Amino acid sequence: MADVNAVPIPGFDSFGLHADILRAIAEQGYTQPTPIQAQAIPVVLSGRDVMGAAQTGTGKTASFSLPIIQRLLPDANTSASPARHPVRALILTPTRELADQVADNVRLYAAHTALRNTVVFGGVDMNPQKDALRRGVEILIATPGRLLDHVEQKTVNLSQVKMLVLDEADRMLDMGFLPDLQRILNLLPKQRQTLLFSATFSNDIKRLASSYLANPVTIEVARRNATADTVEQVVYEVDEDDKRAAVVQILNERDLKQVIVFVNSKVGASRLARQLERDGIVTAAIHGDKSQNERMQALEAFKQGGIRALVATDVAARGLDISDLPGVINYDLPYNPEDYVHRIGRTGRAGASGEALSLCAPDERKQLVEIEKLIKRELKRGELVMERRSRSRDDRGDRYERSDRGERAERGERSDRGERHSRHDGLRAGRSGGSTPRRVRPEDEFFYKPYEPSPSAGESQRDHRTSIDAAAPTTFGAPSEKAPKRQVAALLAGFPRKAQDR
């Protein structure tokens, strides 16, 4: 593998890009390439394979999309025939959000060309994707699983792919996409250009590169697992129960207009979003249990400024490209220290400043040590004076929602018993103290009478009937021989009605 330590080029026009591409770049407000762009674009334009190590937010999407568009311009045409628009460049990403972000960038950079592009990912209806593929596209952005779905349904043909990009390959391996990647790579022509980008060069990444890349050029623009110098990193040591209040206090004290709040679980993301909403902060959550439409709507609202706090898990937030994000908050410290680097890479992108604020509970100190060991620096400790206030039921009961229902019930029972006990103690104190007059309960003489058994219902009714029969006259003066009726048990439905009773 060859190493490149090229000197950054002053402007995009020095790369020899077409005027239509330069026009699109200018419309996006970019004037100077980032270090990864300055090193990767010339190499990709030369046709060499690339193995690039770049953290999130360094501008690596443009480092491969711009030269891809440039190299495919000779094949661009305005023909309506799908046969004239085969898939020539394939870009694979690990998540739906990242695929959508890359597709947006490609669409903007190729806006003034005749090249067609589309994106396919899971969680949405396949029919619109099928229609776009049948019309023909030169650049296809996809997640591995959904691409294989289209391959099985024969709605995509990969036999003419000339360029392949594996974006965030380390995350694809972490998510278990290696078998899918191998299936896809075996469908592609052997003669192609392959570009692999990863945040780290793990042993698995090196094995993947040695299997599918041909003498790649290695480009590494920053020290591995390094964090951007433009990002202020602060950690606050707080109790687990105070974390939600700490997030609210940080947002208000630092006047952060928008943040991404990272949590370690999907359940935790939904719970925290509900809590912040109750605190008056416009919040949305994105995680794997959300539908694709819900996630896309939340992201769009966040980009438009309609949401202040976006609560996300690591996988859901992977590859998010949000410009000018003021900061991120690590509500939970990640179990994997490398995820800390990915998280704080959401802010301070492309040389901008940002804030990465972390909350560390006592049981998370081991994770903090691992993070500092990885980034080879000690994080600045911040002081957060928590405003002590009486906690409401919502404040107490949401830490572990499912298991705490029973605990809250027990606390409620104890509280009720305590209140009853307090009332009883108050009565006793009132009787013993001199200041409170003694309360005398009213007495009823009925309770002092001795117990006297009352006659049974059957006997009383027989006595009653006997008295009635004795008082009533008999026919022709003869004595009555009719015996009193015996009381018997009856079903709820009652006795059948007699004819004479009608």
C-alpha positions in Angstrom: 0.0 0.0 0.0 1.3 3.4 -0.9 1.0 6.4 1.4 0.1 9.9 0.3 1.0 13.0 2.1 -0.1 15.5 -0.4 -0.1 19.2 0.2 -3.7 20.7 0.3 -4.7 22.3 -2.9 -5.9 25.9 -2.6 -9.2 25.6 -4.4 -11.6 23.1 -6.1 -10.8 24.5 -9.5 -7.3 23.1 -9.2 -8.6 19.5 -9.4 -9.7 19.8 -13.0 -13.4 19.3 -12.3 -16.0 20.2 -14.9 -17.5 23.6 -14.8 -20.9 22.2 -14.0 -19.5 20.5 -10.9 -17.7 23.6 -9.8 -20.9 25.6 -10.2 -22.7 23.2 -7.9 -19.9 23.4 -5.4 -20.1 27.2 -5.4 -23.8 27.1 -4.9 -23.3 25.1 -1.7 -21.0 27.8 -0.4 -17.8 25.7 -0.4 -14.6 27.5 -1.5 -11.8 25.5 0.1 -11.4 21.7 0.2 -10.9 19.9 3.5 -7.8 17.9 4.0 -9.4 14.6 3.1 -10.9 16.1 -0.1 -7.5 17.6 -1.0 -5.8 14.3 -0.7 -8.5 11.9 -2.0 -10.0 13.7 -5.0 -6.8 13.6 -7.2 -6.2 10.0 -6.3 -9.8 8.9 -7.1 -9.7 10.9 -10.4 -6.6 8.9 -11.3 -8.5 5.7 -11.1 -6.6 4.2 -8.1 -8.3 2.2 -5.3 -8.4 4.1 -2.0 -8.4 3.1 1.6 -9.2 6.2 3.5 -9.4 6.8 7.3 -11.4 9.9 8.1 -13.5 10.8 11.1 -17.1 11.9 10.6 -17.5 15.5 9.6 -14.3 15.8 7.6 -16.0 16.1 4.3 -15.3 12.6 3.0 -18.6 12.4 1.2 -17.5 15.1 -1.3 -14.1 13.4 -1.5 -15.6 10.5 -3.4 -18.8 11.9 -4.9 -17.2 14.7 -6.7 -14.6 12.6 -8.6 -17.3 9.9 -9.3 -19.4 12.5 -11.0 -16.4 13.8 -12.9 -15.4 10.3 -14.1 -19.0 9.4 -15.2 -19.6 12.6 -17.2 -18.5 11.0 -20.5 -21.4 8.5 -20.0 -24.0 11.2 -19.2 -26.8 11.5 -21.8 -30.4 12.7 -22.0 -31.8 9.6 -23.6 -35.1 8.3 -22.3 -34.1 4.7 -22.8 -33.2 2.9 -19.5 -30.6 0.9 -21.4 -28.6 4.1 -21.8 -28.5 4.7 -18.0 -27.1 1.5 -16.4 -25.7 1.6 -12.8 -22.1 2.6 -13.2 -21.3 3.7 -9.6 -22.5 2.0 -6.4 -22.2 3.6 -3.0 -23.0 1.3 0.0 -23.7 2.7 3.4 -24.6 1.0 6.7 -27.7 2.9 7.7 -30.8 4.5 6.0 -30.0 7.9 7.4 -26.5 7.9 6.0 -27.7 6.7 2.6 -30.2 9.5 2.5 -27.5 12.0 3.4 -25.1 10.8 0.7 -27.9 10.8 -1.8 -28.7 14.4 -1.0 -25.1 15.4 -1.5 -24.8 13.5 -4.8 -28.0 15.1 -6.0 -26.7 18.6 -5.3 -23.3 18.0 -6.9 -24.8 16.4 -10.0 -27.6 19.0 -10.3 -26.3 20.6 -13.5 -25.4 17.3 -15.3 -27.4 14.7 -17.1 -26.4 11.9 -14.6 -29.2 10.2 -12.8 -29.1 9.0 -9.3 -31.3 7.4 -6.7 -31.2 5.8 -3.2 -32.7 2.6 -2.0 -33.0 1.5 1.7 -35.3 -0.5 3.9 -38.2 0.5 5.9 -40.2 2.1 3.1 -42.2 0.9 0.1 -40.1 -0.7 -2.6 -42.4 0.2 -5.5 -41.1 3.8 -5.9 -37.6 2.5 -5.8 -38.4 -0.1 -8.4 -39.8 2.6 -10.7 -36.6 4.7 -10.3 -34.4 1.7 -11.0 -36.4 0.7 -14.1 -36.0 4.2 -15.6 -32.2 3.8 -15.2 -29.7 5.5 -13.0 -25.9 5.9 -13.2 -25.2 6.4 -9.5 -27.0 4.2 -7.0 -26.7 4.7 -3.2 -28.0 1.8 -1.2 -27.9 -0.1 2.1 -26.8 -3.7 1.7 -30.0 -5.4 2.7 -32.4 -3.5 0.5 -30.0 -3.7 -2.5 -30.0 -7.5 -2.2 -33.9 -7.4 -2.1 -33.8 -5.6 -5.5 -31.2 -8.1 -6.8 -33.5 -11.0 -5.9 -36.5 -9.3 -7.5 -34.3 -8.5 -10.6 -35.1 -4.8 -10.5 -31.4 -3.8 -10.6 -28.4 -4.9 -12.7 -24.9 -4.5 -11.3 -23.0 -5.9 -14.2 -21.7 -2.6 -15.5 -20.6 -1.0 -12.2 -17.2 0.7 -12.7 -16.9 2.3 -9.3 -17.7 1.0 -5.8 -17.7 3.0 -2.5 -17.9 1.3 0.9 -18.7 4.2 3.2 -18.2 3.8 6.9 -17.1 0.2 6.3 -16.2 -0.3 10.0 -19.8 0.3 11.0 -21.0 -2.1 8.3 -18.9 -4.8 9.7 -20.0 -4.0 13.3 -23.6 -4.3 12.2 -23.0 -7.8 10.7 -23.2 -6.8 7.0 -20.1 -8.8 6.0 -22.0 -11.7 4.4 -24.2 -9.2 2.5 -21.1 -7.3 1.4 -19.5 -10.5 0.1 -22.6 -11.4 -1.9 -22.8 -7.9 -3.4 -19.1 -7.8 -4.3 -19.3 -11.1 -6.0 -22.0 -9.7 -8.3 -19.8 -6.8 -9.5 -17.3 -6.8 -12.3 -13.7 -7.7 -11.3 -12.4 -4.7 -13.2 -13.6 -1.8 -11.1 -12.3 1.0 -8.9 -13.0 0.4 -5.2 -13.0 3.1 -2.5 -13.2 2.1 1.2 -13.7 4.7 3.9 -13.6 3.9 7.6 -13.2 5.8 10.8 -10.7 3.2 12.0 -8.4 0.6 10.4 -9.2 -2.5 12.4 -7.9 -5.9 11.5 -11.3 -6.8 10.0 -11.1 -3.7 7.8 -7.6 -4.6 6.7 -8.6 -8.1 5.8 -11.6 -6.7 3.8 -9.3 -4.3 2.0 -6.8 -7.0 1.2 -9.5 -9.2 -0.3 -11.3 -6.6 -2.5 -8.9 -3.7 -3.1 -6.1 -3.7 -5.6 -2.9 -2.0 -4.3 -4.9 0.8 -2.7 -3.6 4.2 -1.8 -3.8 4.8 2.0 -5.1 8.2 3.0 -5.2 9.1 6.7 -5.9 12.8 7.4 -5.9 12.6 11.2 -4.5 10.6 14.0 -6.6 7.5 14.5 -9.3 8.0 17.1 -8.4 11.7 17.4 -11.0 14.3 18.2 -11.2 17.6 16.5 -9.4 20.5 18.2 -12.3 22.8 17.4 -14.6 20.9 19.7 -14.7 21.8 23.4 -15.0 18.6 25.4 -16.4 18.8 29.0 -17.6 16.0 31.3 -19.9 16.6 34.3 -20.1 14.0 37.1 -23.7 13.8 38.2 -26.0 11.2 39.8 -28.0 9.1 37.5 -31.3 10.5 38.8 -30.1 14.1 38.1 -29.1 13.5 34.5 -32.4 14.8 32.9 -32.3 17.9 35.0 -28.7 18.4 34.1 -29.5 18.3 30.3 -32.1 21.0 30.8 -29.8 23.1 32.9 -26.9 22.7 30.3 -29.2 23.7 27.5 -30.3 26.8 29.3 -27.0 27.9 30.8 -25.0 27.4 27.5 -27.9 28.7 25.4 -27.5 25.8 23.0 -30.1 26.2 20.2 -29.9 22.6 19.0 -28.2 19.5 20.2 -28.1 15.8 19.6 -28.5 13.9 22.9 -27.0 10.4 22.8 -28.3 7.5 24.8 -27.4 3.8 24.8 -30.8 2.2 24.3 -33.9 2.6 22.3 -36.1 2.5 25.4 -33.9 5.2 27.0 -34.2 7.4 23.9 -38.0 7.4 24.0 -38.2 7.9 27.7 -35.8 10.8 27.7 -37.6 12.5 24.8 -40.9 12.3 26.8 -39.2 13.8 29.9 -37.6 16.7 28.0 -41.0 17.4 26.3 -42.5 17.7 29.8 -39.8 20.2 30.6 -40.8 22.4 27.8 -38.0 21.4 25.3 -39.1 20.6 21.8 -37.7 17.1 21.4 -37.8 14.1 19.0 -36.3 10.6 19.3 -34.8 8.5 16.5 -33.9 4.8 17.0 -34.4 1.4 15.4 -37.9 1.0 16.6 -39.1 4.1 14.8 -40.5 3.7 11.3 -38.5 5.2 8.4 -41.0 7.9 7.9 -40.9 8.9 11.5 -37.1 9.1 11.5 -37.0 11.1 8.3 -39.7 13.5 9.5 -37.8 14.0 12.8 -34.5 14.6 10.9 -36.1 17.1 8.6 -37.7 19.0 11.4 -34.4 19.1 13.2 -32.6 20.4 10.2 -35.3 23.1 9.7 -34.8 24.2 13.3 -38.2 23.0 14.6 -36.7 20.6 17.1 -34.2 21.7 19.8 -33.1 18.3 21.1 -32.8 15.2 19.0 -32.4 12.1 21.2 -30.7 9.3 19.3 -28.9 6.0 19.6 -25.5 5.4 18.1 -26.8 3.4 15.1 -29.6 5.7 14.3 -27.3 8.8 14.4 -24.5 7.2 12.4 -23.7 9.3 9.3 -26.0 12.3 10.2 -24.7 15.3 8.3 -26.2 18.4 10.0 -24.3 21.6 9.3 -23.5 24.1 12.0 -24.7 21.8 14.9 -23.7 23.7 18.1 -23.1 20.7 20.3 -23.8 17.1 21.4 -24.6 15.8 24.8 -23.7 12.3 25.9 -26.5 11.5 28.3 -25.1 8.0 28.6 -21.4 7.3 28.1 -21.0 4.8 25.3 -19.9 1.2 26.2 -17.5 1.3 23.2 -15.0 4.2 23.5 -14.7 4.5 19.8 -18.4 5.5 19.7 -17.5 8.6 21.7 -15.3 9.7 18.8 -18.2 9.1 16.4 -20.7 10.9 18.6 -18.7 14.1 19.1 -17.9 14.1 15.4 -21.4 15.4 14.8 -20.4 18.9 15.9 -17.4 20.9 14.9 -17.6 19.6 11.4 -15.3 20.9 8.6 -13.4 23.2 10.9 -16.4 24.8 12.7 -16.4 25.0 16.5 -18.7 22.9 18.7 -19.3 21.6 22.2 -19.3 18.0 23.3 -20.7 17.7 26.8 -20.9 14.4 28.7 -22.7 13.3 31.8 -20.9 10.7 33.9 -22.7 8.8 36.7 -20.7 7.0 39.4 -21.1 3.7 37.7 -19.8 5.0 34.4 -16.4 6.1 35.5 -14.8 3.0 34.0 -16.2 4.0 30.6 -14.8 7.5 31.1 -11.3 6.1 31.8 -11.5 4.0 28.6 -12.5 7.0 26.5 -9.6 9.1 27.8 -7.2 6.3 27.2 -8.4 6.0 23.6 -8.2 9.7 22.7 -5.0 10.1 24.7 -6.2 13.1 26.6 -7.9 13.9 29.9 -11.3 15.5 29.5 -12.0 18.8 31.2 -14.2 18.4 34.3 -17.1 20.9 34.5 -19.0 21.9 37.6 -22.8 21.8 37.5 -24.7 23.2 40.5 -27.9 21.4 40.4 -31.0 23.3 41.4 -32.5 21.2 44.2 -36.3 21.2 44.0 -39.1 19.0 45.2 -39.4 16.2 42.8 -42.7 15.4 41.2 -43.9 11.9 40.5 -42.7 12.3 36.9 -39.2 13.3 38.2 -39.0 10.3 40.4 -40.6 7.6 38.4 -39.0 7.6 34.9 -35.5 6.3 35.4 -36.5 2.7 34.7 -40.1 3.0 33.7 -41.1 -0.6 33.3 -39.6 -1.9 36.5 -40.4 1.2 38.6 -44.2 0.8 38.2 -44.1 -1.8 41.0 -41.7 0.2 43.0 -43.9 3.3 42.7 -46.9 1.2 43.8 -44.9 0.1 46.9 -43.9 3.6 47.6 -47.5 4.7 47.3 -48.6 2.1 49.8 -46.0 3.1 52.2 -46.9 6.7 51.8 -50.6 5.9 52.5 -49.6 4.0 55.6 -47.4 6.8 56.6 -50.2 9.3 56.2 -52.6 7.2 58.2 -49.9 6.8 60.9 -49.3 10.5 60.9 -53.0 11.2 61.4 -53.2 8.7 64.2 -50.1 10.2 65.9 -51.7 13.6 65.5 -54.8 12.5 67.4 -52.7 11.1 70.2 -50.6 14.2 70.3 -53.8 16.2 70.5 -55.0 14.3 73.5 -51.8 14.5 75.3 -51.0 18.1 74.6 -52.6 20.9 76.5 -53.1 23.4 73.7 -55.4 21.2 71.6 -58.9 20.6 73.0 -59.8 16.9 73.6 -62.2 15.7 71.0 -65.1 13.5 72.5 -66.7 11.0 70.2 -70.5 10.8 70.3 -71.9 7.7 72.1 -74.9 5.7 71.2 -76.8 3.7 73.9 -77.6 1.0 71.4 -74.1 -0.3 71.7 -74.4 -0.8 75.4 -77.6 -3.1 75.2 -77.0 -6.9 75.7 -77.3 -9.1 72.8 -80.8 -10.5 72.1 -81.3 -13.1 69.4 -83.9 -12.1 66.9 -86.4 -14.6 65.4 -85.5 -16.2 62.1 -87.0 -14.9 58.9 -89.0 -18.1 58.3 -90.5 -18.1 61.8 -91.5 -14.5 61.6 -93.2 -15.1 58.3 -95.1 -18.1 59.5 -96.2 -16.2 62.6 -97.3 -13.4 60.3 -99.3 -15.8 58.0 -100.9 -17.5 61.0 -102.1 -14.2 62.3 -103.5 -13.2 59.0 -105.3 -16.6 58.5 -106.7 -16.4 62.0 -108.2 -13.0 61.3 -109.6 -13.8 57.9 -113.1 -15.4 57.7 -113.5 -18.9 56.1 -115.9 -20.0 53.6 -119.4 -21.0 55.0 -117.9 -20.4 58.5 -115.7 -23.6 58.3 -112.2 -23.5 59.9 -109.3 -23.2 57.5 -107.4 -26.4 56.8 -104.8 -24.8 54.6 -101.3 -25.1 56.0 -98.8 -22.2 55.7 -96.5 -22.4 52.8 -93.0 -23.6 53.4 -90.2 -21.3 52.5 -87.9 -22.9 49.9 -84.8 -21.7 48.2 -85.3 -20.2 44.7 -82.9 -19.7 41.8 -82.1 -16.2 40.7 -84.6 -16.7 37.8 -87.4 -17.0 40.3 -90.4 -19.3 40.4 -92.6 -19.9 37.4 -95.7 -17.7 37.4 -99.0 -19.5 38.2 -102.1 -19.2 36.1 -104.1 -17.5 38.8 -101.3 -14.9 39.3 -101.6 -13.6 35.8 
